[in-house]
Each structure stands twice: as C-alpha cells, then as structure tokens.
Amino acid sequence: MTESAALLPSGLRDTLPPEAEHEAEVTAHLLASFRQNGYRQVSPPLVEFEASLLTGPGAAMTDKTFRLVDPASQRTLAVRADMTPQISRIAATRLSRWPRPLRLSYNGTVLRVTGDQLRPDRQFRQAGIEIIGSDSVAADAEAIVISVEALTDLGVAGLTVDLSLPLLAPAIVPALTERGALSSELREALNRKDQASIQRLTGDASPLLLAIMATAGPADEALRQLHALNLPAAAREVLAPAETLLPLLAASLPDLEVTLDPVEHRGFEYHSGISFSLFARGLHGELGRGGRYWATAPGAAGETATGATLYLDMVMRALEPSPKTNRLFIPAGTPADERRQRQSEGWWTVAGLTSIGDLASEAKRLGCNYYWRDGAAVAVT
C-alpha cells in the first residue's frame, strides 16, 4: 500500500494560510517588543553535537531530544527540544566577553520526542528572552514584565503568572535532589498533589510538605502562610527572592494576578531559583515558562541567568483569528509603480500573469476581495 504524500508523523503538521501568516506577524511583534527593551537577537542552529546541547541546562531535556548520526563527522547530533540551553552556550562561549548583564532574544522551531495532552504537537515555535550574568531579583521581574507586556500588546487577555519555588521542597527533603528512583517518584507525587504518596515517601517530613503544598494560591497570602510554618533556615532562604519579586511586579503591572505553587516541579527541572508559568484565563496550558537557572557550556565556568520562553502554538490559541486582509487583484500589464503604490497604501496585491477579461471572477478565484480597474479598487461581490 502506498502512503499518501500528505501523511506526516504523529505530532507534526503543516501550517497553512492564514494561520502561518498570522504566526509570522505574531512572532515579528514579539521580537520587536524584545528589541525595544534592549534584547539583542541571536539565532542558533536547529541541530548541535549531543555533547554540547545536552549539558548544563540541556541535560534536563535528554529524554525529550531526538538524536541522529552526522554523516560528515560520525558524531552523534541532537535536535534541539528547547532553545534556552543554546542561548546558555552562546553566552558562555561566543559572547563571553560581552558586558553583563547580557540580554538576548531568540525565536525558532523545536522538536520533541513526544507531545503531551495539552500540547500534542511535537514541533512548535518558541520565542523568548534571557538575562545572563545578573543575580538581581530585578532581572526575574524584568523577564516576567516584558513577557506580559508583549503578550498584552498582542491582545492576549486575562494573563496570570504562577510562581514556583523548585528549591523549596528539596530544602525540606534532601532526597528530592538525588538522582535515584525516590527523587523521581517524589517529584511526580508533588506535581500530582498526591498526599498519600507524599506521606509514604517522606515519612516524618510529610506533615510539613503537605502544609507547604496547602498554601498554594494568591502569592501574597501564600507567602504569609509559608512564613507561619516552622520552616528550616534553608527553606526560608528560598522564600526571600519571591518576597522581593512581588513588589517589583506590582509596581510595573499592578493589575496582574500572581499566584504561587511552592512545590510545583513540572517543567522546572533545570531551574535553580524562582520560576514561573504564564497563563491566560479560559485557555488550557501554558503560554510560556521561565525562571532562574545556571547558564553554562562544556569548558565554561557558568553564570546565573533568568529568562522567559513563550510557546507560539499556545499564544496563537489565546488570540483572535487574524483579521481578513484586503487582497487586491492587479491585472496583467499594470505598471510596477502602480502596484508598489497600492502596496504602500496597505494592500496585499496579487498580480495577474495573463490578460483576463472578467476581472471580478479572476479576483474571486484567486482569493482577492478587490480588483483594480480604471484607477480604482472595486469590491468583489
């Protein structure tokens, strides 16, 4: 049996007009917003050597990464599953002498081994920003504020930010940081809010962990409840950045709803400090994710960094469909200056290649809602 030429692997799809055009416009808007805030754009390759791509923050993406053998070098290559590790490598190597804090932006397609229920697509586009070389909480606030402002300018309504403290639970139960089965099982139990499993796995520490888990909610109230608990000194140190962050967010985005889930770990495997997810009311799934991490590359010492990555497939779901464009059919033989003039006025033009008698029918056939006749645009009826 012959397979259809249109058949694609599971989780991969063609993006067609007008969706592809709308996605390009949205991406351009985000990048322009990042540039206006001082972020210099970089563009890393889709494929890198496995040894460099899957080190540092990239190690957390090992299970999500496709691999292949390079016919030229006979070395194993990896297809990026996330762009932040690549930005980390660029900062630590090619841009190591640039002044800090280093602000970089990016966009590109990533590919993952599997999708999930909220995002079945395995290939999708990311756009984001990274601030490298600053340990100030102001950098964390900037990553959130710029992301929220860019999405708001696009027309995304009802934005909320959910903060997470990936290092809080490990400060209570050191076994959580180990690489054994217990660590993986306990992380999953915390993400599921599975009280029975948490009690079974943590024993005497479970009452405190369950009390921490119960504080999830509006960030101000959650921090107040966390302070009322008998936390060890290491855990209280983890809270300090969040306490500094909230007033900074309120000063820039007073209407932003900020929540805190102190034990959430899903998706924050390589984060080493306060982290966050971006949501929009009524939309299932994250618009983006970010937080503090350690930016490094093989042979480089590394430095602290923070940033935000937006998922274009989810951002598109949060937006209204692209408004219908005014497409103008230009008959064959129309002078080029005339066509360029119409384009300068905002028209999308489609030029005829041969002489056509019925301009209205030809314009309609080619998806145009106007045609040019006798020096004027005529609506297709």
Secondary structure, DSSP 8 states (H G I E B T S, - for coil): ----TT---TT-----TTHHHHHHHHHHHHHHHHHHTT-EE----SEEEHHHHTSGGGGGGGGG-EEEE-TTT--EEEE-S-SHHHHHHHHHTTTTTS-SSEEEEEEEEEE-S---SS---SEEEEEEEEEES---HHHHHHHHHHHHHHHHHHT--SEEEEEE-TTHHHHH-GGGGSSSHHHHHHHHHHHHT-HHHHHHHHGGGHHHHHHHHTT-EEHHHHHHHHHHS---HHHHHHHHHHHHHHHHHHHH-TT-EEEEETT--TT-TTEEEEEEEEEETT--S-SEEEEEEEE--TT---EEEEEEEEEHHHHHHHS-------EEEE-TT--HHHHHHHHHTT-EEEE-SS--S-HHHHHHHTT-SEEEETTEEEE--
